[in-house]
């Protein structure tokens, strides 16, 4: 009995999804289905199984050699290392305090400072989970002390943490660039304007909401508002600013590749950490922690590329094109289907997994009518919204686990995050209508 390519493809895709839903690690689900699928595809049920297995196993070696030896893969652990040094040194808290003191006249200034701090923190780390954990411990207690509405405070922490996925250097942008084989430098530059627009919208929402309903964010308590920052805090906050200029300016100015910028940034973060009092043991712990976080991502990228090669060989892109043609879907309908799929997957999977599963399928389908760089930013925004979408909402669970307040519920965080979720979809729609928002800066700088 012979099985056609489409049947093999759909069967393996189903097996992979079932495996993920029942709790199989997504990396093993990718790798196992890719191996079995290639063995069936090239050996066949009634064909030469030995040859099929040999081809499948050789594919593991070729993919591993081709991808893991690439210097692009070093970008992820380097930027994670940079973020760990900044966070563990206490420089992130200094940055928040510095921004907070510069926003005295703005309604809801602690929430606005949280957004601004997350935007700057994102530009250093590019990891939303790190930002959510850091500001849950830094910003939330301060907002509660000053009488902020709890749902409003939680929403500002969880919602603004999403900026880490769009403001460069973002780990998701790196993963997208690797999977779709697009320039990571171009993606970094493309994310800057949409990220700043999103941060601005967040701040406007907070300011208007607090002006209309002052009970959300009461005026600062007497005396606390006048507390002065120490020279060390000011220097630390501005040190992060200098680090951002060094890393992003080097990429945008063509002085560094993204990988080199990650190394330079990590070295700068070490210097900043030592100046903040980190010692050898603290630095070693930061290295180990970032390695523990980066290693699973590297494994996921390897197995996802194995699965992408299998889908390419089995004709996944052609199958989807034929399906869209049969149902006469136009460009808008195609993108709408993708958005719905991303949001649904966002309810049950983390962002990197969603990118690994969908980008190899979706990216080739839109190249004829959607600029690849603009589509990447568009897709990241939708996937970013998935981080706040129940029931999974990875950032929501991160905030819940990070705040030192047993009274906090998941429903409060989801409720407080709704306006931020909606604003992300607004910026997404802007990029669909005006892709130049994402492509203008890369066209001028690359």
C-alpha positions, 0 to 999 in steps of 0.5 A: 500500500502506497501513501501519497505525500499529502496523507503523510504530511497531514498524518504527521502534522496531526501526530505532532499536535496531539503529542504537544497537547498531551504533554510531549515536549514540543522539541521531541514532538518536532524531532520524532514526527520529522524522523518518522515522516521522512522515513515514510516519505522516502521509504514508503510503507511498501518501499525500502524502509532501510533507505528511508530511515537512512535518509531520515537520519542523515537529514538530522546530521545535515540540519544540525551541521547547517544550522547549529554551526551558524553564528546567528544561533549565538545571538540568542544566548548572548542577548539572554546573557546580557539581560540576566546581567542587567536584571541580576545586578539591580540595574533594571530597578535603577532604570525604573526609578530614574524613569519614574522620577522623570514623569512627575506631572503625568497621571498614573506615572508609576504605570507610565514608568512601567511602560517606559521602563519595559520599553527600555528594558526590552531594548536591552534584553528582548525577552518578555518573560524577563521583563514581566518577572522583573517589573512584577517585583519592582513596579507592582509593589510600588503601585500597590503602596500608592493605592493603585487599582490592583487590576489596573496595576497588574494589567500595566505590568503584563501588557507592557512586558509584551514590548520585549517581543517587538522592540529590538533586540527581540528573541522572537525576531531572532527566531523568526529571522532564523526560521524564515532566513531573513536578515535579523538586522533588518528585522531589528530595525523594522521593529523599532517604529512599531514598538515605539508606537505601541509603547506610546499608545500604552502610555496614552491609554494609561494617562487618559484612563487615570485622568477620567478615573483618578481612583485607578491611580491616586496622587503620590503620597506626600514626601515619597514623591520628593525622594532623590535618586542617589548618584549611583542609581542615576549612573546605573540608569544612564549606563543602561541607556548607553548600553542600548545606544552601543548595541542598537547603534552598532547594529543600525550603523553597520558596525556590528552584526547582531551576533557581534552586538550581542557579544559587545552588549553582554561584555558591557553588561558584565562591566555594568554588573561589576560596577553595581557590585556583582562578584564572580559567583553572581556572574557565574550564576547569571551565565548558568541561568541564561544557559538553562534558558537558551539551551531548550530554545536552541534544541527547539530551533534544531528540531523545528528546522528538521520538521520544516525540511520535512514539510518542505519535502512533503509539499506543505506550501503547495497544499495550502496554496491549493486549499486557498485557491479552491476556496477562492480566498483573497489576500485579506482572507488569507491573512485573516485565517493566519491571524485566527490560527495564531490567536488560537495557538496563543491560547495553548502554546508559547510564542516560540513554539507558534513561530516554529510551527507556523512561520515555515508554512505562512511566510512563503504564502505571503511573499507575493503580496506582503513585504516579508519584513513587514509580515514578520513584525505583523506576525510578532504582534499577533503572536505577542497578543497571544501571550495575553490570551486566555487560557494559556497567556504565558505572560499572565502566568509569569506575572501571577507567579512573580508577584508577592501577593496571594490575593492576585488572581489570573482573571484580574491579570487577564482583565487588566491586560485587555486594553493592551491586547486590543492596542496590539491588534490596532498596531497590527492593523496599521502595519497591514494597511501601511507596511511602510511603518515597518519597512521604511527604517530598514530601507533607509539604513540597510 
